[in-house]
Amino acid sequence: MDLEKHFMKKIIYLTIFVCCSVTVISFSTGPQSAVQWIQWEYSLKSDKNSEKQPLNVDVVFKGPGGKSLRTRAFSDDGVTYRFRAAFPSSGLWKWKTFCSDKKDKALHNKKGKVIVESYTGDNPLYKHGDLRVSDNKRYLVHADGTPFLWIGETGWRATQNTTIGEWHDYVDTRKAQKFTVIQISPRGVSKKPVTELEDVSFKEDGAADPLFWEDLETKITYANQKGLIIFMVGIGKSWRDHFTKNPINQDFESYITGRLAGLMVIYSPSFDQLFDTGNDAVAVELNNLTTHLVTQHPGTNYEANVQYRNAVSVDFCGMQSGHHGGRLEQAYNAARQWTLDMWNGDPVKPVIDIEAMYDAYGNNNAKNWREKDARKLGWIAWLSGSKGYTYGAGDVPPKVPAGAGGVWRFNKDSAAYDFWRKAILWPSAVQMTIMHDFFAKIDWWLMIPCHDIILNQAGNDTLKMVASKSEAGDFLLAYLPDNSSVELDLSSLPTLRTVRWFNPETGRYDIGNQSVNPGKRVYFTRPEGWEDALLFLTK
């Protein structure tokens, strides 16, 4: 890249960052203002750190009602330190700094005040707050206790491969389709050569490149402003190790959590990996430095799922039921049985299937990787204990011979069948909207798997049915992947009388043609012409 192009690139990135950022930068110590749950920023400048060796500058916030926050400042040059926060309540907040070099009076024991106004808009993230684990440890909630309905999308390379305009179009489309989470891999996928990391987020001297981070922050901010959580996958040991190569770099965990404090993100050190003690150590440190949720993205491996699930460093079980190389029976079995096993595990944690088999064709004209596989695996996972589901559009050879990656690679070949602008509009994406709308109307967080009430279970894993009931027993869902009927033992659910069928492909309801007389053997016949169907019994 010649000097002129490099200079223009910097101007473009910095213009984008200034225009899109919601932070406030100031070197004054006077009172500042902020809005509840929207990122706020403040800066301090060292008066003595001429060697530019990174320091630790921790900031403690005290707010109304005894509430407190803690964050760590980040620095790109060892001189200017910025710290960010999203305040969980309105009112007066006070902050105080604690620097590892107490002699640096410009950084240590500095104090300030922030007057935080209530958020009055309708963005669910700013209205209800960042994500937490529910009190019963079964699902995710916002800070105010509102259940969070996870309908995810694997956008993996999207933040790296999009212009700002493309990112806006992509996010706007997914928002309209009612996705609530976008999963990204900001440093690339796990199988990329390690040397490529330097091209992604480091300058030639090995120092962290602020232009990369400013572009990433701008895109995360836009997604948050549209109400979508960004799930950052694969930010673990290898990225941390590259940070340590240049002694001027701040330690990785402090840097990333400091930069992204105040945004709505989730962290996963691992990406498609077996259990790794290095990634687990990164998760532990992330938990020490951030209020954001931390999980791991395991490979398609049962033991890896179990090990990561049981690690004390993860807040919830991010489970990959996986594609199993296109072997449908294994993929369907994992969505059902692995999910159920993670649900039943000890200690109790929320389970979310964060990757299954993608729709790689945009239709059903193949043996696997079809729109119906992406749809069916989602419903199977939901009724087997998952409290959310992540969908993918597009894949590549050898799994899909003609594929160019669709959305996750952000394929920009407009002549390809999986050009990203086409792939985001595939029918399977509409079926994720249908999934969202169905669960949004019921108390999905109360669902408990109860597959044992199914009496005519299929032998083939692709046809095995699943069932889930509410804690109080006032509704029951049974999912038929491609079965003409289901026989249920309803003797423990005597109040269920109303029969409705729901079509997961079209969103159509059909009133059952029978009344329920609960007993040990009750038959229900799927509506004619449907493939998969959801039986919905209520009081």
N, C-alpha and C positions, 0 to 999 in steps of 0.2 A: 504494500500500500504506500503510495507516495505521500509527501508531506501535506499537499493540498487536500487530498481525500481524507487523510487522518484528521486534519484540522476541521474539515466540514463534518465528519462523523461526530467529533466532540461537540460541535455547536448544536447539531441535531439532537443528540442525546441530552445535552444540558437543557436545551429549550423544552424538550418533552418533560424532563423531570421538574423544571420550574413550573410549567403550566399545569401539570397533573398532580403534583404533590399536595397533600392536605396538611403538611406540617408547617410549623412556625419556627424559624431559626432566629435566634437573638443572642447577643452577647451581653445584654442588659440583665440586671438582677431584679428588676422591678416586677410587679405582679403581671402574670400572663393570663390569657383566657383560652378556654378549650370547650369542646362539646363532648358530652358523654359518649364513650365508646369510639370516638373518631380520633385517629392518631394525632398526637401532639408531640412537638419536638423542641428541645432547648440545646444550646451549645455553650461550652466553656473552652478556653484556650490556655494551655500550659504556659507558664512564664519562665520555665527553667529546663524543660526536657529537650535540650539541644541535641542529644544523641538520638532522639526520636525512637527510643526503645519503648515498646507498648507498655502502658500502665493499666492497672485495673481501677476503674472508677465506678463504684457501685452507688446507686441512687435509691434512697428509701423515701417513699411517699406515704404521708399520713393524711387520711381523709375523714369525712363525717362518720359518726357512729363507730369509731375505732377501726375503720377499714384501712388496710395498708397494701402497698405494692412495693416491689423491689425489681429493679432492672439494672443492667450494666451498660455503661456508655460504650460506644464504638468509635474507632478512629482510623482514618486512612493514612495519616501522616505522623502519628505519634505526638502531634501538637494540638490539633483541634479535636475535641471529644464531644460527640453528640449523644443525647439520650432521649428516648421516646417512650410514650406510654399511651394507653387508652383507659380513661378513667371510668370505673364501673358505676359511679353515682355522681350526681350533681352536688355543688357546694364548694366549699373552700378546701383545697388540698395544699399541703406544705411538703416541700422536699428538702433533703439534705444529702450531700455527697460524702463519700468515704473513699479516699484515694490510697492506693498501695504505697505511694510515696507521700507521706504526711508532710514533708517539707515543701511540697508544691502547693503553695497557698492559693493558687488560681484554680486548683482542682479539688483540694481537700477542704472539707468542712464548709462548703458553699451551701447557701440556703436560698430558698425562693418560695413563691406562692403561685398557685394557679386557681383561678375562679372558673369552675366547670358548670356549663349550662346544660339543662336537660335536652335530650334529643327529642324532636317533635315530629320527625318524618315517619315514613312507613317501611323503611328498609329493615327487614327482620334482624339483620346482624346488629345494627345500631339500636334498634328498638328493644331487642331482648338480650343482646350481649354475646360475648365470646362463648365457646363451647366448653362444657364440663361433663363429667360422668354423673349420671343420676344417683340419687341417694341409695337406691337398691342395686346399683352397679350393673344394671341390665341394658341401658341405652344411653345415648348422648342427649344432653339438654343444653339450652342456652343458660347464661348466668342467672336469669330470673326464674329458671325452672321449666321453661317452655320446651317440650320435646322437640328434638331436631330430626327432621325427616331427611335421611341421607339418600339421595339419588345422584350417584357419581358418574363421572365421565373421565376416561383415560386420555388426557390431552398431552401426555408425556413430553414431547419436544416442542410443544406449542409456544412456550415463552421464548425459546431460543430462535425458532424459525419464522416467527411472524413479525411483520411491521406493526406499528401501533394501530394502523387502520385495520389490518387483518385481525389483530387481536380483539379489537372492538367488535368487529362483525361476528367473530367466533363466539365471544362471550355473550353478546346480545342475542344470538340465536339460541345458545344453550339456556340462557335465562328465560326466553320465551317458551322453550320446551320444558321448563320447570326443573331443570337440573339444579342441584343445590351445592354440589362439590365438583371441582375440577382437580384431577390429580396430575401433577407435573413432575418431570425429572429435570430440574434446572441445570444440572451439570451433564446431562446426557444419560444414556442407558448404561447399565452395569457392565455390559460386555464391550464398551468402547475402549480402545487403547488408553492406558493411563495418561500418555503424553498429550492426548487431546484435551485433557482437563485444563492444561495451560492455555490453550487457545480459547477456552470458554470463559474463564473468569480471572485469569492472571495476565499481568503485563509481562514484557520480555524479561524483566529482572526478577520475576517470581512474586512480585508484590500483587496483592489483590487489586483488581481493576475496578475502581468505583463506577465506571461507565456501565459495566455489566450489571452491577448491583442496582444502579439507578434505573436502568431499563426494566429489570426484574421487579423492583418495587413499584414502579409506575403501572406495570401490568397487573400486579397483585392488587394494588389500590383500586384500579378500575373494576376488577372482578368483585371486590368487596363492596364497592359502591353500587353494584348491580345485585348484591345480595348473595354472592357465591363465596363459599369457603375455598381456599387454595390449600391442597394437600401436597406437601413437598416431599417427594420420595427419592431416596438414594443420596442423601446428604451426609453420608457417614464417614467411615475411617479414611477412605482414599482422599476425599476432599480435605479432611483434617490434616492428613499427612503432607499434602501439598502446601498447606498454609505454613507448616513448620519449616519448610525448606528455606524461607526467607525470614531472618530474625526480626526484620522490621514489621512483619505481619503480626497483628494481634492474634491471640489464639482463636481458632475457628469457631468454637461454640459461643464464645463471648461476642465475636463479630456478627455472626448470623442472627443470634437472638437479640442483640442490640439493634441491629438494622431493622429487623422485622417486628420488634416490639410495637404494639399498637395496631398492627394489621391482624386480620383474621386468617390464621394459618394453622396447619397441623404438620408435625414433623415425623419423618421416618428415615432413620439412617440407612436402613437396608433397602435394596431394590432387587427382587428376584434372587435372593441369596439364601443359602443355608445359614443356620445359626452361626454367628461370628462374634467372638468376644470383643473384638474391636468396635463393631457396630453397637454392641450392648453397652460398652463403656461410653460411647458418644451419647447414647440415649440417656444414660444416668446423668451425664453432665448437662445435657439439654434440660432435663427435668429440674436440675438445680438452678438454672438460670432463667427459666421462662414459665409463664402461666399457661402457655399453649399446650394442647394435648400432644403426647408423644406415643407413637406406636412403631411397629416394624412391618415391612412388606416382605414376606418370606417367598421363597421359590415355591413351585408347585410340588411340595414335598410334605407329607403328613407330619413327620417328626419335626421338621423346621417350623411348621405351624404351631405345634404343641410347645416347642421350646421357647419360641418368641412369645407365645400367648402367656406362658407361665412366668416369664421374666418380670421381676419387680419394677423394671425400668419402663414398662409400657402401661399406658392408662387404659387401653382397650385392645382387644384382639383384632388386628387387621389381618384377616384371613384370605389367602388366595386359594380358592377351590380349583382354579386353573383350567387350562384347555387340554392338558395331557396329550399334546401332539395330535389332536384331532380325534382321539379315541373317545367316542361319545359315551360309552357305558361308564368309563372311568370318570369323565367330566361330570356326568349326571350323578354318579355315586358320591363324588366328593362334595358337590353342592348340597347334597342331602345329608350324608353321613358325617363328613368332616365338620360341617356346620353344627350338626347336632352334638358331636363330641366336644367341640369348643364351647358350646352353650352349657353343657353339663360339667365342664371342667371346674377345677378348684385351684385357686380362688375364683369367685364369680367375677366376670368381667363382661362388658358389652362385646358382642361379636358383630363384625361387619365384613361381608364378603367384598373385598376391594378389587378383585379381578377374577373373572371366569372366562369362558370362551367368548371371543368377540364375534360380532357380525362382520365378516370380511368380504361379503359379496353384495350386500344390500338387498338380497332376495333369498329365496329358498331353493334355488336351482343348483344345489350342490349336496354332497354327502354330509358335510359338517361346516362349521364356521358360518352358519346361516342366521338370518334374522330371527328365526324361531328358536334357535339354540340360545342366543343372547337373551331372548325374552323368557324362555322357559326356565333357564337356570336361575334367573333372578327370582321368579316366584317360588321355585323350590327352596332356594336359600332363605328367603323371607320366612316361609312357613316352617323352616327347620331351626329357627333361632336367630338368624341374622337380623339385625336392626338397621338394615340399610343394604344397598347394592350398588356396585359400580359396573357400568356398561362400557364397551369399547367398540369402535367402528374402524375396521381396516386392519390388514396384516400383510405379511410379506412371504416370499419363498423361503424355505421349501414348503411351509405350511399351506400357503395360498399361492400357487404358481404365478398367477398374473397380477398379484397384489403389489401395490407400491406404498402401502402404509396407511392410506386413508387419513384419518385425523391424527393418530398418534405420531406419525412421522411428518405430518402436515404436508402431504404430497401436493405439490404445486403444478403438476402436469395437468392442464385443463382438458387434455384429450383422454386422460385415463379415466376408467370407470370409477375409480375411487379418489379422484380429485377432491381435495378437502371440502370445497364448497358444495360438492355433490354429496359427499359422505355424511356431512352433518345433517342432511335432510333425508336420509334413508328412512324407510318405514319403521325400522326398529327404534329409532329415536322417538318417533311418535308414540311407540308402545311404552317407552320409558315415561313419557308424559302421562299416559293412561295409568301406569303403575303408580306414579306420584299421586294422581288425583284420587285413585281408589283409597290408598292408605291415608291420605289427608282427611278423609271423611270418617275414619274410624279411629278408635284408640289402639293404634298398632303397637304402642309400647307395652300394652298389657298382654300381648300374645304369648302363649306358651305352647311349644311343640307337643303334639299328642298323636304321633303317627300310629301308635298301638291301637287306636280305635278303628283303624281301617282293617276290614276283615277279608277283603278280596284283593290283597296286595299282589301286584304283578311280579314275575320273576326277573324280567329284563330291567336293568337299572334305568334305562331311558324312559321306562313306563311306570316306574314306582311312584305311587301317589304319596302326598304329604298332607298333614293336617295340623292345625293350630287353633287353640281356643283361648278365650279371654280368661283372666284370673278368676273372675266372678262366674264364669260359665254362661254369660249372657250372649255370646256369639261364638260361632265356629266357622272356620274356613277349611275347605278341603280342595286341594288342587289336583286336577287330572291332566297330566301332560299330553296324553292322547288315548284316553280310556273312555269306553262307551258308558260305563256306569261305575258307581262306587257303593260299597256296602259298609255301613258304619254301625258301631256299637254306641248307641246314644243313651244307654241306661243310666249313665251318670250325669246326663244333661237333660233333665225332664222338662225344662221350661222352654226349650227351643221349638218353635212352631212354624215360623215363617221361612219359606224356601225361596231363594233367589239364585239365579245363575248369572255369573259375570264373565264376559268374554275378554280375556287379556289382550287379544289382538285388535279388537275393534272398540272396546270400551262399552259395549252394549250389554244391557241387563235383560234378563229373561225371567219372567215369573214362573216359578216351579209349578208343574201341573199336578202336584200332589200335596196333601196336608201331612204333617208329621205326626206320627203316633210313636213317641220315643220308646225305644226298646233295645234289645240286644242285637237285632239284625234289621236294619232299615236300609232299603235300596233307594238310590237316586240315579236317574238316567240323564245323561248329558243331552242338551238341546241338539236337535238334528242339524248337521252341517258344520258343527264346530269341531276344531281339532283339540286344542287345550281349553280347559274350562275351570272356573273357580266356583265351587258351591259355597253359598253364603247363607248360613242359618242364624236366625236371630229370634228373640223372644216375641 
